[in-house]
Amino acid sequence: FIMLDTKEIEQKDFWEAKKARRSPAHPSVEAFVKPKIDYIEKVLTDHNAGKSLSLLDVGAGNGYFSYYFEKIYQTVALDFSSQMLAINPCHNKVLGSANALPFPDNSFDIVFCSNLLHHLPDPAIAIAEMKRVSRQYVVLSEPNRNNPLMFLFGLFKRIEKGSLKFSLRYLSDLLRNADLRILAATSLGTVLPNKTPPCLLAALKKFDSESPIAFYHLLVARK
């Protein structure tokens, strides 16, 4: 049984709220997800990782990444919101907290977490748990506070305020402090999955490359 603090209760209430959300198959969601998965796959292939790997998607929400990961890896989606898991299309789903993952040590080849850590009071606790249940890799993706739009989003939207400290260096330090070895770290992405109109995707994809002011950070680390 995990006691939640005020911030965690606020987060849980927000994500349990029933409201319309884009499907993982939406073209803007696909344009948001695929470049990041392509980057991850390239890094893992370069380090002799095969395709028959297992993956835990921590804070999977309604399945933006789980939907695509399941096409590649043996995927389990975990979230603390039953409402989000109910609409997540992943076949294997578990209700649980990132701060106390309900799995034995070394359960998954890859543990992935996107856009969750900046919502947590102490992200180091969740990273320690991800390391514990991972056999090989821990992969993190978070908003880039150095992107002007992301900075304003964090400044004015209460639920996103935690993102204001998430620089690439801050995320790298979190991984190193957990004794994880960083294999690759970058910032990339010009598409917001919930906001970008499909009519803009063709233009935005031309600029969807690595950049210090891209929308998101992406880091791949190894135990």
C-alpha positions as CSV (number, residue, x, y, z in Angstrom):
1,F,0.0,0.0,0.0
2,I,1.5,3.3,-1.2
3,M,0.7,6.6,0.6
4,L,0.3,9.5,-1.9
5,D,1.3,13.0,-1.0
6,T,-0.7,16.1,-2.0
7,K,1.0,16.5,-5.4
8,E,0.5,12.8,-6.3
9,I,-3.2,13.0,-5.3
10,E,-3.6,16.0,-7.6
11,Q,-1.9,14.2,-10.4
12,K,-4.0,11.0,-9.9
13,D,-7.2,13.1,-9.9
14,F,-6.1,14.8,-13.1
15,W,-5.3,11.6,-15.0
16,E,-8.4,9.7,-13.7
17,A,-10.7,12.4,-15.1
18,K,-12.7,11.2,-18.1
19,K,-12.1,13.4,-21.1
20,A,-11.5,12.9,-24.8
21,R,-8.0,11.9,-25.7
22,R,-6.4,11.2,-29.1
23,S,-6.0,7.6,-30.1
24,P,-2.5,6.2,-30.2
25,A,-3.1,5.6,-33.9
26,H,-3.8,9.3,-34.5
27,P,-1.3,10.6,-37.1
28,S,0.0,13.3,-34.8
29,V,0.6,10.8,-32.1
30,E,2.4,8.5,-34.5
31,A,4.6,11.5,-35.7
32,F,5.4,12.2,-32.0
33,V,6.3,8.6,-31.1
34,K,8.0,7.0,-34.1
35,P,11.1,9.2,-34.3
36,K,11.8,8.5,-30.6
37,I,11.3,4.7,-31.1
38,D,13.6,4.8,-34.2
39,Y,16.3,6.6,-32.1
40,I,16.0,4.0,-29.3
41,E,16.1,1.1,-31.7
42,K,19.2,2.4,-33.4
43,V,21.0,2.8,-30.0
44,L,20.0,-0.7,-28.9
45,T,21.0,-2.2,-32.2
46,D,24.4,-0.6,-32.0
47,H,24.8,-2.3,-28.7
48,N,23.9,-5.7,-30.0
49,A,20.3,-5.8,-28.6
50,G,18.0,-8.2,-30.5
51,K,14.3,-7.9,-31.3
52,S,13.0,-10.5,-28.9
53,L,13.3,-8.1,-25.9
54,S,10.8,-7.4,-23.1
55,L,9.8,-3.9,-22.3
56,L,8.0,-2.2,-19.4
57,D,6.3,1.1,-20.3
58,V,6.1,3.0,-16.9
59,G,3.4,5.7,-16.8
60,A,2.0,4.3,-20.0
61,G,-1.2,6.4,-19.9
62,N,-3.5,5.7,-22.7
63,G,-0.8,4.0,-24.8
64,Y,0.9,6.5,-27.0
65,F,4.1,4.5,-26.8
66,S,2.8,1.1,-25.7
67,Y,0.8,0.8,-28.9
68,Y,3.9,1.0,-31.0
69,F,6.3,-0.8,-28.6
70,E,4.0,-3.8,-28.7
71,K,4.7,-4.2,-32.4
72,I,8.4,-4.6,-31.6
73,Y,8.9,-5.9,-28.0
74,Q,7.1,-8.0,-25.5
75,T,5.4,-5.1,-23.8
76,V,3.8,-4.5,-20.4
77,A,2.1,-1.1,-19.8
78,L,2.0,0.2,-16.3
79,D,0.1,3.2,-15.0
80,F,-1.4,4.4,-11.7
81,S,-4.6,5.6,-13.4
82,S,-7.2,2.9,-14.0
83,Q,-9.0,5.3,-16.4
84,M,-5.9,5.7,-18.6
85,L,-5.2,2.0,-18.6
86,A,-8.8,1.3,-19.6
87,I,-8.3,3.1,-22.9
88,N,-4.7,1.8,-23.4
89,P,-4.8,-0.8,-26.3
90,C,-1.8,-2.7,-24.9
91,H,-2.6,-6.4,-24.3
92,N,-0.6,-6.6,-21.0
93,K,-1.5,-3.9,-18.5
94,V,-0.7,-3.5,-14.8
95,L,-2.1,-0.9,-12.4
96,G,0.7,0.3,-10.2
97,S,3.0,3.1,-9.0
98,A,6.3,4.1,-10.6
99,N,7.7,4.5,-7.0
100,A,7.0,0.9,-6.1
101,L,7.0,-1.2,-9.3
102,P,5.1,-4.5,-8.7
103,F,7.7,-6.7,-10.3
104,P,10.8,-8.7,-9.2
105,D,14.3,-7.5,-9.8
106,N,15.6,-7.8,-13.4
107,S,12.1,-8.5,-14.9
108,F,12.5,-6.6,-18.2
109,D,15.2,-6.0,-20.7
110,I,14.1,-2.4,-21.2
111,V,12.3,-0.1,-18.8
112,F,10.9,3.0,-20.6
113,C,9.3,6.1,-19.1
114,S,8.0,9.1,-21.0
115,N,6.6,12.4,-19.6
116,L,6.1,11.1,-16.1
117,L,9.1,12.0,-14.0
118,H,8.3,15.7,-14.1
119,H,5.0,14.9,-12.4
120,L,6.7,13.1,-9.4
121,P,7.9,14.8,-6.2
122,D,11.1,12.8,-6.2
123,P,12.0,11.3,-9.7
124,A,15.1,9.6,-8.3
125,I,12.8,7.1,-6.4
126,A,11.1,6.1,-9.7
127,I,14.5,5.8,-11.5
128,A,15.8,3.6,-8.8
129,E,12.8,1.3,-9.2
130,M,13.2,1.3,-13.0
131,K,16.8,0.3,-12.6
132,R,15.8,-2.5,-10.1
133,V,13.4,-4.2,-12.5
134,S,15.5,-3.7,-15.6
135,R,17.9,-6.3,-16.8
136,Q,19.7,-4.0,-19.3
137,Y,18.3,-0.6,-20.2
138,V,16.5,2.3,-18.8
139,V,15.1,4.8,-21.3
140,L,13.7,8.2,-20.4
141,S,11.9,10.9,-22.3
142,E,10.8,14.2,-20.8
143,P,9.8,17.7,-22.0
144,N,12.7,20.1,-22.8
145,R,12.5,23.1,-20.5
146,N,14.9,24.9,-22.9
147,N,12.3,24.9,-25.6
148,P,10.4,28.3,-25.3
149,L,6.9,26.7,-25.8
150,M,7.6,23.9,-23.3
151,F,8.9,26.5,-20.8
152,L,5.8,28.6,-21.1
153,F,3.6,25.4,-20.8
154,G,5.3,24.5,-17.6
155,L,5.2,28.1,-16.3
156,F,1.4,28.6,-16.8
157,K,-0.1,25.1,-16.5
158,R,0.0,24.0,-12.9
159,I,0.0,20.2,-13.6
160,E,3.2,20.7,-15.7
161,K,5.1,22.9,-13.4
162,G,7.6,20.2,-12.5
163,S,9.0,20.3,-16.1
164,L,10.7,23.6,-15.5
165,K,13.8,21.9,-14.1
166,F,14.1,19.2,-16.7
167,S,17.1,20.2,-18.7
168,L,19.2,17.5,-20.5
169,R,21.9,17.9,-17.8
170,Y,19.3,17.4,-15.0
171,L,18.1,14.2,-16.5
172,S,21.6,13.0,-17.2
173,D,22.5,13.6,-13.6
174,L,19.5,11.7,-12.4
175,L,20.7,8.7,-14.4
176,R,24.3,9.0,-13.3
177,N,23.3,9.3,-9.7
178,A,21.5,6.0,-10.0
179,D,24.7,4.5,-11.3
180,L,23.4,4.0,-14.8
181,R,25.7,4.5,-17.8
182,I,24.4,6.8,-20.5
183,L,24.7,5.4,-24.0
184,A,22.9,8.2,-25.8
185,A,21.3,11.5,-24.9
186,T,19.6,14.0,-27.2
187,S,16.8,16.5,-27.6
188,L,14.4,16.0,-30.5
189,G,10.8,16.4,-31.7
190,T,8.7,19.1,-33.2
191,V,5.3,17.4,-32.7
192,L,3.0,17.7,-29.7
193,P,0.8,14.6,-29.7
194,N,-2.3,16.2,-28.2
195,K,-2.1,19.6,-29.8
196,T,-0.5,19.4,-33.3
197,P,-3.1,19.5,-36.1
198,P,-2.5,16.8,-38.7
199,C,-2.4,19.4,-41.5
200,L,0.9,20.7,-40.1
201,L,2.7,17.3,-39.9
202,A,4.2,17.4,-43.3
203,A,5.9,20.7,-42.7
204,L,6.9,19.9,-39.1
205,K,8.5,16.6,-40.1
206,K,11.1,18.5,-42.2
207,F,12.4,20.0,-38.9
208,D,11.9,16.9,-36.7
209,S,15.6,16.4,-36.0
210,E,18.0,16.7,-33.0
211,S,18.2,20.2,-31.7
212,P,19.0,21.8,-28.3
213,I,15.6,23.5,-28.4
214,A,13.5,20.5,-29.6
215,F,10.4,19.7,-27.6
216,Y,11.7,16.6,-25.8
217,H,14.8,15.0,-24.2
218,L,15.5,11.3,-24.9
219,L,18.2,9.3,-23.0
220,V,19.2,5.7,-23.2
221,A,21.1,4.2,-20.3
222,R,22.5,0.8,-19.3
223,K,23.0,-0.9,-16.0
